[in-house]
Amino acid sequence: MQLGLIGLGKMGFNMRERLRKAGHEVVGYDRNPDVTDVASLADLVGALAAPRTVWIMVPAGDPTRQTVQELGELLSEGDLVIDGGNSRFTDDSANATHLDSKGIGYLDCGVSGGVWGLDVGYGLMVGGDKKHVEQAMPIFDALRPEGPREEGFAHAGPVGAGHFSKMVHNGIEYGLMQAYAEGFELLEASELVTDVPATIKAWQRGTVVRSWLLDLLVRALDSDPELDDLRGYVEDSGEGRWTVEEAINHSVPAPVISAALFARFASRQDDSPAMRAVAALRNQFGGHAVQKA
């Protein structure tokens, strides 16, 4: 199958390579001249035979919305656009409506796998019409991990369902990573445990906490046993925030995901104003000692 792929960054570049290894023809476009196959979006569309399928892998928000708008002017009736970036699910309805007015199909696809997807495949969660999903299935099958389709691919529902599913997936990821991180810190703080990396490595087989994330933590500890080379500053891509917002909107308690998100906020503070206030209050009501700046 032929595919146009827009955005050849960390994930898009590897997706192009995985698809080509599977025998698909991929025409890639990126602003970086060192990796692009064509010079412009117009050239990309011109290089594809109708009906065209174009996959977008650019940053969420305005870059994706602008790309969809431009494709709406370049593509033809019967073509299909897939947004595989980390767009907020609320953007999908507007994108689909805009393209539908021109007879162009739209799918939103949550993609998980990071930089490892080239070798092990990508977990895919898709939202949109069944006929469009079937139209793009050869691409999905090439990108997903080997094995049963249902263990690496889901048609999650109508437009928006793919990105909503990926949002929740990333919220869960926040909580899992935070739990492993807190366990690591507690082991480090203990005087009893003298080999923290070996202890965590022993969890990889037979335990109920084994996972790919745990394997990645072991990999990190192998190269830096105390993680001293890293600063404890953690950004968030936005999907954790959206997950918490939707938990509030649906009255679903999500204390673990919320706490993991707030821990990331705390990691960016050299000196927390909130904790200064707590110290002041403890000093006021109980005479507890405080440390002066």
CYANA upper distance limits for C-alpha pairs under 8 A (distance plus 0.5 A):
  1 MET  CA     23 GLY  CA      8.44
  1 MET  CA     24 HIS  CA      5.57
  1 MET  CA     25 GLU  CA      6.69
  1 MET  CA    138 PRO  CA      7.51
  1 MET  CA    139 ILE  CA      7.89
  2 GLN  CA     24 HIS  CA      6.48
  2 GLN  CA     25 GLU  CA      5.20
  2 GLN  CA     26 VAL  CA      6.41
  2 GLN  CA     27 VAL  CA      8.36
  2 GLN  CA     48 LEU  CA      7.61
  2 GLN  CA     49 ALA  CA      8.36
  2 GLN  CA     52 ARG  CA      8.16
  2 GLN  CA     53 THR  CA      7.85
  3 LEU  CA     24 HIS  CA      8.05
  3 LEU  CA     25 GLU  CA      6.79
  3 LEU  CA     26 VAL  CA      5.40
  3 LEU  CA     27 VAL  CA      6.78
  3 LEU  CA     48 LEU  CA      7.95
  3 LEU  CA     52 ARG  CA      7.67
  3 LEU  CA     53 THR  CA      5.92
  3 LEU  CA     54 VAL  CA      6.32
  3 LEU  CA     55 TRP  CA      7.74
  4 GLY  CA     26 VAL  CA      6.31
  4 GLY  CA     27 VAL  CA      5.34
  4 GLY  CA     28 GLY  CA      6.34
  4 GLY  CA     29 TYR  CA      8.24
  4 GLY  CA     44 LEU  CA      7.06
  4 GLY  CA     45 VAL  CA      7.88
  4 GLY  CA     48 LEU  CA      7.63
  4 GLY  CA     52 ARG  CA      8.26
  4 GLY  CA     53 THR  CA      6.77
  4 GLY  CA     54 VAL  CA      4.94
  4 GLY  CA     55 TRP  CA      6.55
  5 LEU  CA     12 GLY  CA      8.02
  5 LEU  CA     16 ARG  CA      7.85
  5 LEU  CA     26 VAL  CA      7.28
  5 LEU  CA     27 VAL  CA      6.63
  5 LEU  CA     28 GLY  CA      5.15
  5 LEU  CA     29 TYR  CA      6.77
  5 LEU  CA     54 VAL  CA      6.33
  5 LEU  CA     55 TRP  CA      5.33
  5 LEU  CA     56 ILE  CA      6.55
  5 LEU  CA     57 MET  CA      7.80
  6 ILE  CA     12 GLY  CA      8.21
  6 ILE  CA     28 GLY  CA      6.34
  6 ILE  CA     29 TYR  CA      5.39
  6 ILE  CA     30 ASP  CA      6.68
  6 ILE  CA     54 VAL  CA      7.94
  6 ILE  CA     55 TRP  CA      6.67
  6 ILE  CA     56 ILE  CA      5.34
  6 ILE  CA     57 MET  CA      6.23
  6 ILE  CA     58 VAL  CA      7.50
  7 GLY  CA     12 GLY  CA      6.19
  7 GLY  CA     13 PHE  CA      8.10
  7 GLY  CA     28 GLY  CA      7.87
  7 GLY  CA     29 TYR  CA      6.65
  7 GLY  CA     30 ASP  CA      5.57
  7 GLY  CA     31 ARG  CA      8.46
  7 GLY  CA     56 ILE  CA      6.98
  7 GLY  CA     57 MET  CA      5.28
  7 GLY  CA     58 VAL  CA      5.65
  8 LEU  CA     12 GLY  CA      4.73
  8 LEU  CA     13 PHE  CA      4.76
  8 LEU  CA     14 ASN  CA      8.38
  8 LEU  CA     16 ARG  CA      8.33
  8 LEU  CA     28 GLY  CA      7.57
  8 LEU  CA     29 TYR  CA      7.49
  8 LEU  CA     30 ASP  CA      6.16
  8 LEU  CA     35 VAL  CA      7.49
  8 LEU  CA     36 THR  CA      7.89
  8 LEU  CA     57 MET  CA      7.79
  9 GLY  CA     13 PHE  CA      5.96
 10 LYS  CA     14 ASN  CA      7.33
 10 LYS  CA    114 GLY  CA      8.25
 10 LYS  CA    115 VAL  CA      6.87
 11 MET  CA     15 MET  CA      6.59
 11 MET  CA     57 MET  CA      8.36
 11 MET  CA    114 GLY  CA      6.70
 11 MET  CA    115 VAL  CA      6.53
 11 MET  CA    117 GLY  CA      8.22
 12 GLY  CA     16 ARG  CA      6.72
 12 GLY  CA     57 MET  CA      6.47
 13 PHE  CA     17 GLU  CA      7.04
 14 ASN  CA     18 ARG  CA      6.66
 14 ASN  CA    115 VAL  CA      7.88
 14 ASN  CA    117 GLY  CA      7.66
 14 ASN  CA    118 LEU  CA      5.71
 15 MET  CA     19 LEU  CA      6.62
 15 MET  CA    117 GLY  CA      7.91
 15 MET  CA    118 LEU  CA      6.77
 15 MET  CA    143 LEU  CA      7.58
 16 ARG  CA     20 ARG  CA      6.66
 16 ARG  CA     26 VAL  CA      6.89
 16 ARG  CA     28 GLY  CA      7.89
 17 GLU  CA     21 LYS  CA      6.67
 17 GLU  CA    118 LEU  CA      7.59
 18 ARG  CA     22 ALA  CA      6.89
 18 ARG  CA    118 LEU  CA      5.95
 18 ARG  CA    119 ASP  CA      8.17
 18 ARG  CA    142 ALA  CA      7.87
 18 ARG  CA    143 LEU  CA      7.27
 19 LEU  CA     23 GLY  CA      7.10
 19 LEU  CA     24 HIS  CA      6.02
 19 LEU  CA     25 GLU  CA      8.13
 19 LEU  CA     26 VAL  CA      7.70
 19 LEU  CA    139 ILE  CA      7.79
 19 LEU  CA    142 ALA  CA      6.53
 19 LEU  CA    143 LEU  CA      7.13
 20 ARG  CA     24 HIS  CA      5.49
 20 ARG  CA     25 GLU  CA      6.64
 20 ARG  CA     26 VAL  CA      7.05
 22 ALA  CA    142 ALA  CA      6.63
 24 HIS  CA    139 ILE  CA      8.45
 27 VAL  CA     37 ASP  CA      6.63
 27 VAL  CA     38 VAL  CA      7.98
 27 VAL  CA     44 LEU  CA      7.08
 27 VAL  CA     47 ALA  CA      7.96
 27 VAL  CA     48 LEU  CA      8.36
 28 GLY  CA     36 THR  CA      6.21
 28 GLY  CA     37 ASP  CA      5.70
 28 GLY  CA     38 VAL  CA      7.30
 28 GLY  CA     44 LEU  CA      7.73
 29 TYR  CA     35 VAL  CA      8.47
 29 TYR  CA     36 THR  CA      5.31
 29 TYR  CA     37 ASP  CA      6.33
 29 TYR  CA     38 VAL  CA      6.18
 29 TYR  CA     39 ALA  CA      7.56
 29 TYR  CA     40 SER  CA      7.23
 29 TYR  CA     41 LEU  CA      7.32
 29 TYR  CA     44 LEU  CA      7.18
 30 ASP  CA     35 VAL  CA      7.30
 30 ASP  CA     36 THR  CA      5.45
 30 ASP  CA     37 ASP  CA      8.43
 31 ARG  CA     36 THR  CA      7.56
 32 ASN  CA     36 THR  CA      6.79
 33 PRO  CA     39 ALA  CA      8.26
 38 VAL  CA     43 ASP  CA      6.48
 38 VAL  CA     44 LEU  CA      6.53
 39 ALA  CA     43 ASP  CA      6.83
 39 ALA  CA     44 LEU  CA      8.29
 40 SER  CA     44 LEU  CA      6.83
 41 LEU  CA     45 VAL  CA      6.75
 41 LEU  CA     71 LEU  CA      8.19
 42 ALA  CA     46 GLY  CA      6.59
 42 ALA  CA     74 LEU  CA      7.14
 43 ASP  CA     47 ALA  CA      6.65
 44 LEU  CA     48 LEU  CA      7.27
 45 VAL  CA     52 ARG  CA      8.28
 45 VAL  CA     74 LEU  CA      7.44
 45 VAL  CA     75 LEU  CA      7.37
 48 LEU  CA     52 ARG  CA      6.58
 50 ALA  CA     78 GLY  CA      8.38
 50 ALA  CA     79 ASP  CA      7.44
 51 PRO  CA     76 SER  CA      8.41
 51 PRO  CA     78 GLY  CA      6.25
 51 PRO  CA     79 ASP  CA      5.41
 51 PRO  CA     80 LEU  CA      8.13
 52 ARG  CA     75 LEU  CA      8.28
 52 ARG  CA     78 GLY  CA      8.18
 52 ARG  CA     79 ASP  CA      5.23
 52 ARG  CA     80 LEU  CA      6.68
 53 THR  CA     79 ASP  CA      6.44
 53 THR  CA     80 LEU  CA      5.21
 53 THR  CA     81 VAL  CA      6.40
 53 THR  CA     82 ILE  CA      8.08
 53 THR  CA    136 ALA  CA      8.05
 54 VAL  CA     80 LEU  CA      6.79
 54 VAL  CA     81 VAL  CA      5.44
 54 VAL  CA     82 ILE  CA      6.69
 55 TRP  CA     81 VAL  CA      6.41
 55 TRP  CA     82 ILE  CA      5.13
 55 TRP  CA     83 ASP  CA      6.47
 55 TRP  CA     84 GLY  CA      7.13
 56 ILE  CA     64 THR  CA      7.95
 56 ILE  CA     67 THR  CA      8.41
 56 ILE  CA     81 VAL  CA      7.99
 56 ILE  CA     82 ILE  CA      6.58
 56 ILE  CA     83 ASP  CA      5.35
 56 ILE  CA     84 GLY  CA      6.23
 56 ILE  CA     85 GLY  CA      7.22
 57 MET  CA     83 ASP  CA      7.22
 57 MET  CA     84 GLY  CA      5.98
 57 MET  CA     85 GLY  CA      5.39
 58 VAL  CA     63 PRO  CA      7.06
 58 VAL  CA     64 THR  CA      6.47
 58 VAL  CA     85 GLY  CA      6.53
 59 PRO  CA     63 PRO  CA      6.43
 59 PRO  CA     64 THR  CA      6.78
 59 PRO  CA     85 GLY  CA      7.01
 59 PRO  CA     86 ASN  CA      7.64
 59 PRO  CA     87 SER  CA      8.21
 60 ALA  CA     64 THR  CA      6.02
 60 ALA  CA     65 ARG  CA      8.46
 60 ALA  CA     85 GLY  CA      6.80
 60 ALA  CA     86 ASN  CA      6.08
 60 ALA  CA     87 SER  CA      5.04
 60 ALA  CA     88 ARG  CA      7.80
 61 GLY  CA     65 ARG  CA      6.68
 61 GLY  CA     87 SER  CA      6.88
 61 GLY  CA     88 ARG  CA      8.19
 62 ASP  CA     66 GLN  CA      6.32
 63 PRO  CA     67 THR  CA      6.68
 64 THR  CA     68 VAL  CA      6.71
 64 THR  CA     83 ASP  CA      8.38
 64 THR  CA     87 SER  CA      8.13
 65 ARG  CA     69 GLN  CA      6.75
 65 ARG  CA     91 ASP  CA      8.47
 65 ARG  CA     95 ASN  CA      7.70
 66 GLN  CA     70 GLU  CA      6.69
 67 THR  CA     71 LEU  CA      6.60
 68 VAL  CA     72 GLY  CA      6.64
 68 VAL  CA     81 VAL  CA      8.49
 68 VAL  CA     95 ASN  CA      7.23
 68 VAL  CA     99 LEU  CA      8.44
 69 GLN  CA     73 GLU  CA      7.36
 69 GLN  CA     95 ASN  CA      8.50
 69 GLN  CA     98 HIS  CA      8.27
 70 GLU  CA     74 LEU  CA      7.05
 71 LEU  CA     75 LEU  CA      6.23
 72 GLY  CA     76 SER  CA      8.49
 72 GLY  CA     98 HIS  CA      8.03
 72 GLY  CA     99 LEU  CA      6.33
 72 GLY  CA    102 LYS  CA      7.63
 72 GLY  CA    104 ILE  CA      8.15
 75 LEU  CA     79 ASP  CA      6.97
 75 LEU  CA    104 ILE  CA      8.00
 76 SER  CA    102 LYS  CA      7.91
 76 SER  CA    103 GLY  CA      7.78
 76 SER  CA    104 ILE  CA      7.20
 77 GLU  CA    102 LYS  CA      6.71
 77 GLU  CA    103 GLY  CA      4.91
 77 GLU  CA    104 ILE  CA      5.71
 78 GLY  CA    103 GLY  CA      6.53
 78 GLY  CA    104 ILE  CA      5.98
 78 GLY  CA    105 GLY  CA      7.38
 79 ASP  CA    103 GLY  CA      8.18
 79 ASP  CA    104 ILE  CA      5.62
 79 ASP  CA    105 GLY  CA      6.70
 80 LEU  CA    104 ILE  CA      6.12
 80 LEU  CA    105 GLY  CA      4.96
 80 LEU  CA    106 TYR  CA      6.24
 80 LEU  CA    107 LEU  CA      8.27
 80 LEU  CA    132 HIS  CA      7.85
 81 VAL  CA    104 ILE  CA      7.83
 81 VAL  CA    105 GLY  CA      6.59
 81 VAL  CA    106 TYR  CA      5.38
 81 VAL  CA    107 LEU  CA      6.88
 82 ILE  CA    106 TYR  CA      6.28
 82 ILE  CA    107 LEU  CA      5.20
 82 ILE  CA    108 ASP  CA      6.16
 82 ILE  CA    109 CYS  CA      7.27
 83 ASP  CA     87 SER  CA      8.28
 83 ASP  CA    106 TYR  CA      8.31
 83 ASP  CA    107 LEU  CA      6.89
 83 ASP  CA    108 ASP  CA      5.39
 83 ASP  CA    109 CYS  CA      6.45
 84 GLY  CA    108 ASP  CA      6.71
 84 GLY  CA    109 CYS  CA      5.17
 84 GLY  CA    110 GLY  CA      6.32
 84 GLY  CA    111 VAL  CA      6.71
 85 GLY  CA    109 CYS  CA      7.88
 85 GLY  CA    110 GLY  CA      7.38
 85 GLY  CA    111 VAL  CA      7.73
 86 ASN  CA    110 GLY  CA      7.27
 86 ASN  CA    111 VAL  CA      8.42
 86 ASN  CA    163 HIS  CA      7.45
 86 ASN  CA    166 LYS  CA      8.35
 86 ASN  CA    167 MET  CA      8.50
 86 ASN  CA    239 GLU  CA      8.28
 87 SER  CA     91 ASP  CA      7.36
 87 SER  CA     92 ASP  CA      8.32
 87 SER  CA    163 HIS  CA      7.15
 88 ARG  CA     92 ASP  CA      7.98
 88 ARG  CA    163 HIS  CA      6.98
 88 ARG  CA    164 PHE  CA      7.94
 88 ARG  CA    167 MET  CA      8.30
 88 ARG  CA    239 GLU  CA      8.14
 88 ARG  CA    242 TRP  CA      8.23
 89 PHE  CA     93 SER  CA      8.33
 89 PHE  CA    160 GLY  CA      5.32
 89 PHE  CA    161 ALA  CA      7.67
 89 PHE  CA    162 GLY  CA      8.21
 89 PHE  CA    163 HIS  CA      5.49
 89 PHE  CA    164 PHE  CA      5.85
 90 THR  CA     94 ALA  CA      8.30
 90 THR  CA    160 GLY  CA      7.32
 91 ASP  CA     95 ASN  CA      6.88
 91 ASP  CA    160 GLY  CA      8.40
 92 ASP  CA     96 ALA  CA      6.48
 92 ASP  CA    108 ASP  CA      7.28
 92 ASP  CA    159 VAL  CA      6.88
 92 ASP  CA    160 GLY  CA      5.85
 93 SER  CA     97 THR  CA      6.55
 93 SER  CA    159 VAL  CA      6.97
 93 SER  CA    160 GLY  CA      7.15
 94 ALA  CA     98 HIS  CA      6.63
 95 ASN  CA     99 LEU  CA      6.82
 95 ASN  CA    106 TYR  CA      8.09
 96 ALA  CA    100 ASP  CA      6.34
 96 ALA  CA    105 GLY  CA      7.65
 96 ALA  CA    106 TYR  CA      5.84
 96 ALA  CA    107 LEU  CA      8.22
 96 ALA  CA    159 VAL  CA      7.94
 97 THR  CA    101 SER  CA      6.81
 98 HIS  CA    102 LYS  CA      7.77
 99 LEU  CA    103 GLY  CA      6.98
 99 LEU  CA    104 ILE  CA      5.48
 99 LEU  CA    105 GLY  CA      7.02
 99 LEU  CA    106 TYR  CA      7.51
100 ASP  CA    104 ILE  CA      5.63
100 ASP  CA    105 GLY  CA      6.59
100 ASP  CA    106 TYR  CA      8.14
105 GLY  CA    132 HIS  CA      7.24
106 TYR  CA    128 GLY  CA      7.27
106 TYR  CA    132 HIS  CA      7.97
106 TYR  CA    159 VAL  CA      8.26
107 LEU  CA    126 VAL  CA      7.29
107 LEU  CA    127 GLY  CA      6.19
107 LEU  CA    128 GLY  CA      5.43
107 LEU  CA    129 ASP  CA      8.00
107 LEU  CA    132 HIS  CA      7.69
107 LEU  CA    133 VAL  CA      7.94
107 LEU  CA    159 VAL  CA      6.88
108 ASP  CA    126 VAL  CA      6.20
108 ASP  CA    127 GLY  CA      5.64
108 ASP  CA    128 GLY  CA      7.22
108 ASP  CA    159 VAL  CA      6.88
108 ASP  CA    160 GLY  CA      6.76
108 ASP  CA    161 ALA  CA      8.06
108 ASP  CA    162 GLY  CA      6.00
108 ASP  CA    163 HIS  CA      6.71
109 CYS  CA    124 LEU  CA      6.96
109 CYS  CA    125 MET  CA      5.93
109 CYS  CA    126 VAL  CA      4.83
109 CYS  CA    127 GLY  CA      6.83
109 CYS  CA    162 GLY  CA      5.48
109 CYS  CA    163 HIS  CA      6.61
110 GLY  CA    123 GLY  CA      8.49
110 GLY  CA    124 LEU  CA      6.20
110 GLY  CA    125 MET  CA      5.40
110 GLY  CA    126 VAL  CA      6.83
110 GLY  CA    162 GLY  CA      5.71
110 GLY  CA    163 HIS  CA      5.50
110 GLY  CA    165 SER  CA      7.56
110 GLY  CA    166 LYS  CA      5.41
111 VAL  CA    122 TYR  CA      6.77
111 VAL  CA    123 GLY  CA      6.29
111 VAL  CA    124 LEU  CA      5.47
111 VAL  CA    125 MET  CA      7.20
111 VAL  CA    166 LYS  CA      7.63
112 SER  CA    117 GLY  CA      8.40
112 SER  CA    122 TYR  CA      5.95
112 SER  CA    123 GLY  CA      5.45
112 SER  CA    124 LEU  CA      7.09
112 SER  CA    166 LYS  CA      8.20
113 GLY  CA    117 GLY  CA      5.23
113 GLY  CA    120 VAL  CA      8.48
113 GLY  CA    121 GLY  CA      7.26
113 GLY  CA    122 TYR  CA      5.26
113 GLY  CA    123 GLY  CA      6.79
114 GLY  CA    122 TYR  CA      8.41
116 TRP  CA    120 VAL  CA      6.75
116 TRP  CA    121 GLY  CA      7.93
117 GLY  CA    121 GLY  CA      4.81
117 GLY  CA    122 TYR  CA      5.60
118 LEU  CA    122 TYR  CA      8.44
120 VAL  CA    145 PRO  CA      6.28
120 VAL  CA    146 GLU  CA      8.26
121 GLY  CA    143 LEU  CA      6.07
121 GLY  CA    144 ARG  CA      5.31
121 GLY  CA    145 PRO  CA      4.57
121 GLY  CA    146 GLU  CA      7.73
122 TYR  CA    143 LEU  CA      6.25
122 TYR  CA    144 ARG  CA      5.18
122 TYR  CA    145 PRO  CA      6.40
122 TYR  CA    152 GLY  CA      7.67
123 GLY  CA    144 ARG  CA      6.21
123 GLY  CA    145 PRO  CA      7.48
123 GLY  CA    152 GLY  CA      5.29
123 GLY  CA    153 PHE  CA      6.51
124 LEU  CA    140 PHE  CA      8.01
124 LEU  CA    144 ARG  CA      7.09
124 LEU  CA    152 GLY  CA      6.68
124 LEU  CA    153 PHE  CA      5.24
124 LEU  CA    154 ALA  CA      6.87
125 MET  CA    153 PHE  CA      6.44
125 MET  CA    154 ALA  CA      5.45
125 MET  CA    155 HIS  CA      6.60
125 MET  CA    156 ALA  CA      6.51
125 MET  CA    161 ALA  CA      8.33
125 MET  CA    162 GLY  CA      5.22
125 MET  CA    163 HIS  CA      7.86
125 MET  CA    165 SER  CA      7.08
125 MET  CA    166 LYS  CA      7.26
126 VAL  CA    133 VAL  CA      8.25
126 VAL  CA    153 PHE  CA      8.34
126 VAL  CA    154 ALA  CA      6.65
126 VAL  CA    155 HIS  CA      5.31
126 VAL  CA    156 ALA  CA      6.07
126 VAL  CA    157 GLY  CA      7.72
126 VAL  CA    161 ALA  CA      7.19
126 VAL  CA    162 GLY  CA      4.61
126 VAL  CA    163 HIS  CA      7.98
127 GLY  CA    155 HIS  CA      6.58
127 GLY  CA    156 ALA  CA      6.14
127 GLY  CA    157 GLY  CA      5.56
127 GLY  CA    158 PRO  CA      5.33
127 GLY  CA    159 VAL  CA      4.99
127 GLY  CA    160 GLY  CA      6.01
127 GLY  CA    161 ALA  CA      5.10
127 GLY  CA    162 GLY  CA      4.78
127 GLY  CA    163 HIS  CA      7.86
128 GLY  CA    132 HIS  CA      7.53
128 GLY  CA    133 VAL  CA      7.49
128 GLY  CA    155 HIS  CA      8.37
128 GLY  CA    157 GLY  CA      6.87
128 GLY  CA    158 PRO  CA      4.75
128 GLY  CA    159 VAL  CA      4.58
128 GLY  CA    160 GLY  CA      7.78
128 GLY  CA    161 ALA  CA      8.08
129 ASP  CA    133 VAL  CA      6.92
129 ASP  CA    158 PRO  CA      6.63
129 ASP  CA    159 VAL  CA      7.73
130 LYS  CA    134 GLU  CA      6.72
131 LYS  CA    135 GLN  CA      6.68
132 HIS  CA    136 ALA  CA      6.90
133 VAL  CA    137 MET  CA      6.46
133 VAL  CA    155 HIS  CA      8.06
136 ALA  CA    140 PHE  CA      6.99
137 MET  CA    141 ASP  CA      6.43
138 PRO  CA    142 ALA  CA      6.78
139 ILE  CA    143 LEU  CA      6.82
140 PHE  CA    144 ARG  CA      6.53
140 PHE  CA    153 PHE  CA      8.17
141 ASP  CA    149 ARG  CA      7.88
144 ARG  CA    149 ARG  CA      8.14
144 ARG  CA    152 GLY  CA      6.14
144 ARG  CA    153 PHE  CA      7.07
145 PRO  CA    152 GLY  CA      6.43
147 GLY  CA    151 GLU  CA      7.76
148 PRO  CA    152 GLY  CA      7.83
149 ARG  CA    153 PHE  CA      6.14
150 GLU  CA    154 ALA  CA      6.74
155 HIS  CA    162 GLY  CA      8.01
156 ALA  CA    161 ALA  CA      6.06
156 ALA  CA    162 GLY  CA      6.35
156 ALA  CA    165 SER  CA      7.83
157 GLY  CA    161 ALA  CA      5.65
157 GLY  CA    162 GLY  CA      7.69
160 GLY  CA    164 PHE  CA      6.61
161 ALA  CA    165 SER  CA      6.48
162 GLY  CA    166 LYS  CA      6.79
163 HIS  CA    167 MET  CA      6.51
164 PHE  CA    168 VAL  CA      6.92
165 SER  CA    169 HIS  CA      6.65
166 LYS  CA    170 ASN  CA      6.62
167 MET  CA    171 GLY  CA      6.76
167 MET  CA    239 GLU  CA      5.76
167 MET  CA    240 GLY  CA      7.61
167 MET  CA    242 TRP  CA      7.58
167 MET  CA    243 THR  CA      6.56
168 VAL  CA    172 ILE  CA      6.77
168 VAL  CA    239 GLU  CA      8.33
168 VAL  CA    240 GLY  CA      8.40
168 VAL  CA    243 THR  CA      6.30
169 HIS  CA    173 GLU  CA      6.75
170 ASN  CA    174 TYR  CA      6.80
170 ASN  CA    239 GLU  CA      6.84
170 ASN  CA    240 GLY  CA      6.90
171 GLY  CA    175 GLY  CA      7.19
171 GLY  CA    239 GLU  CA      7.19
171 GLY  CA    240 GLY  CA      5.28
171 GLY  CA    243 THR  CA      6.34
171 GLY  CA    244 VAL  CA      8.37
171 GLY  CA    257 ILE  CA      6.35
172 ILE  CA    176 LEU  CA      6.78
172 ILE  CA    257 ILE  CA      6.94
173 GLU  CA    177 MET  CA      6.58
174 TYR  CA    178 GLN  CA      6.66
174 TYR  CA    240 GLY  CA      7.44
174 TYR  CA    257 ILE  CA      6.72
174 TYR  CA    260 ALA  CA      6.27
174 TYR  CA    261 LEU  CA      7.37
175 GLY  CA    179 ALA  CA      6.73
175 GLY  CA    256 VAL  CA      6.23
175 GLY  CA    257 ILE  CA      5.46
175 GLY  CA    259 ALA  CA      8.35
175 GLY  CA    260 ALA  CA      5.89
176 LEU  CA    180 TYR  CA      6.90
177 MET  CA    181 ALA  CA      6.57
177 MET  CA    213 LEU  CA      7.79
178 GLN  CA    182 GLU  CA      6.59
178 GLN  CA    260 ALA  CA      6.21
179 ALA  CA    183 GLY  CA      6.70
180 TYR  CA    184 PHE  CA      6.66
180 TYR  CA    214 LEU  CA      7.92
181 ALA  CA    185 GLU  CA      6.81
182 GLU  CA    186 LEU  CA      6.69
183 GLY  CA    187 LEU  CA      6.72
184 PHE  CA    188 GLU  CA      6.68
184 PHE  CA    196 VAL  CA      8.04
184 PHE  CA    200 ILE  CA      8.46
185 GLU  CA    189 ALA  CA      6.65
186 LEU  CA    190 SER  CA      6.85
187 LEU  CA    193 VAL  CA      6.86
187 LEU  CA    196 VAL  CA      6.74
188 GLU  CA    193 VAL  CA      7.98
188 GLU  CA    196 VAL  CA      7.02
195 ASP  CA    199 THR  CA      6.85
196 VAL  CA    200 ILE  CA      6.80
196 VAL  CA    225 PRO  CA      8.45
197 PRO  CA    201 LYS  CA      6.54
197 PRO  CA    218 VAL  CA      7.41
197 PRO  CA    221 LEU  CA      6.52
197 PRO  CA    222 ASP  CA      7.83
197 PRO  CA    225 PRO  CA      6.66
198 ALA  CA    202 ALA  CA      6.68
199 THR  CA    203 TRP  CA      7.45
200 ILE  CA    204 GLN  CA      7.93
200 ILE  CA    218 VAL  CA      7.29
201 LYS  CA    215 ASP  CA      8.34
201 LYS  CA    218 VAL  CA      6.28
203 TRP  CA    207 THR  CA      6.09
203 TRP  CA    209 VAL  CA      7.41
203 TRP  CA    210 ARG  CA      6.50
204 GLN  CA    209 VAL  CA      8.33
204 GLN  CA    210 ARG  CA      5.46
204 GLN  CA    211 SER  CA      7.72
204 GLN  CA    214 LEU  CA      7.50
204 GLN  CA    215 ASP  CA      7.21
205 ARG  CA    210 ARG  CA      6.96
206 GLY  CA    210 ARG  CA      7.93
209 VAL  CA    214 LEU  CA      8.32
210 ARG  CA    214 LEU  CA      6.61
210 ARG  CA    215 ASP  CA      8.23
211 SER  CA    215 ASP  CA      6.89
212 TRP  CA    216 LEU  CA      6.78
213 LEU  CA    217 LEU  CA      6.79
214 LEU  CA    218 VAL  CA      6.78
215 ASP  CA    219 ARG  CA      6.74
216 LEU  CA    220 ALA  CA      6.75
217 LEU  CA    221 LEU  CA      6.71
218 VAL  CA    222 ASP  CA      6.61
219 ARG  CA    223 SER  CA      7.36
220 ALA  CA    224 ASP  CA      6.69
220 ALA  CA    225 PRO  CA      8.12
220 ALA  CA    227 LEU  CA      8.14
221 LEU  CA    225 PRO  CA      4.82
221 LEU  CA    226 GLU  CA      7.28
221 LEU  CA    227 LEU  CA      7.14
224 ASP  CA    228 ASP  CA      7.34
224 ASP  CA    229 ASP  CA      7.48
232 GLY  CA    267 SER  CA      6.66
233 TYR  CA    264 ARG  CA      7.97
233 TYR  CA    267 SER  CA      5.51
233 TYR  CA    268 ARG  CA      5.93
234 VAL  CA    264 ARG  CA      5.97
234 VAL  CA    265 PHE  CA      8.24
234 VAL  CA    267 SER  CA      6.64
234 VAL  CA    268 ARG  CA      7.42
235 GLU  CA    264 ARG  CA      7.09
235 GLU  CA    265 PHE  CA      8.35
236 ASP  CA    240 GLY  CA      7.57
236 ASP  CA    261 LEU  CA      8.31
236 ASP  CA    264 ARG  CA      7.68
238 GLY  CA    242 TRP  CA      6.85
239 GLU  CA    243 THR  CA      6.57
240 GLY  CA    244 VAL  CA      6.88
240 GLY  CA    257 ILE  CA      7.89
240 GLY  CA    258 SER  CA      8.46
240 GLY  CA    261 LEU  CA      6.77
241 ARG  CA    245 GLU  CA      6.68
241 ARG  CA    261 LEU  CA      7.55
242 TRP  CA    246 GLU  CA      6.63
243 THR  CA    247 ALA  CA      6.64
244 VAL  CA    248 ILE  CA      6.82
244 VAL  CA    254 ALA  CA      7.53
244 VAL  CA    257 ILE  CA      7.63
244 VAL  CA    258 SER  CA      6.55
245 GLU  CA    249 ASN  CA      6.72
246 GLU  CA    250 HIS  CA      6.52
247 ALA  CA    251 SER  CA      6.28
247 ALA  CA    252 VAL  CA      5.27
247 ALA  CA    253 PRO  CA      6.98
247 ALA  CA    254 ALA  CA      6.94
248 ILE  CA    252 VAL  CA      6.78
248 ILE  CA    253 PRO  CA      8.06
254 ALA  CA    258 SER  CA      6.59
255 PRO  CA    259 ALA  CA      6.46
256 VAL  CA    260 ALA  CA      6.67
257 ILE  CA    261 LEU  CA      6.75
258 SER  CA    262 PHE  CA      6.76
259 ALA  CA    263 ALA  CA      6.56
260 ALA  CA    264 ARG  CA      7.07
261 LEU  CA    265 PHE  CA      7.19
262 PHE  CA    266 ALA  CA      6.76
263 ALA  CA    267 SER  CA      6.74
264 ARG  CA    268 ARG  CA      7.49
265 PHE  CA    269 GLN  CA      7.84
266 ALA  CA    272 SER  CA      8.03
272 SER  CA    276 ARG  CA      6.82
273 PRO  CA    277 ALA  CA      6.84
274 ALA  CA    278 VAL  CA      6.89
275 MET  CA    279 ALA  CA      6.62
276 ARG  CA    280 ALA  CA      6.69
277 ALA  CA    281 LEU  CA      6.68
278 VAL  CA    282 ARG  CA      6.72
279 ALA  CA    283 ASN  CA      6.73
279 ALA  CA    290 VAL  CA      6.79
280 ALA  CA    284 GLN  CA      6.67
280 ALA  CA    290 VAL  CA      7.91
281 LEU  CA    285 PHE  CA      6.72
282 ARG  CA    286 GLY  CA      6.06
282 ARG  CA    287 GLY  CA      7.15
282 ARG  CA    288 HIS  CA      6.15
283 ASN  CA    287 GLY  CA      4.81
283 ASN  CA    288 HIS  CA      4.95
283 ASN  CA    289 ALA  CA      6.71
283 ASN  CA    290 VAL  CA      7.24
284 GLN  CA    288 HIS  CA      8.20
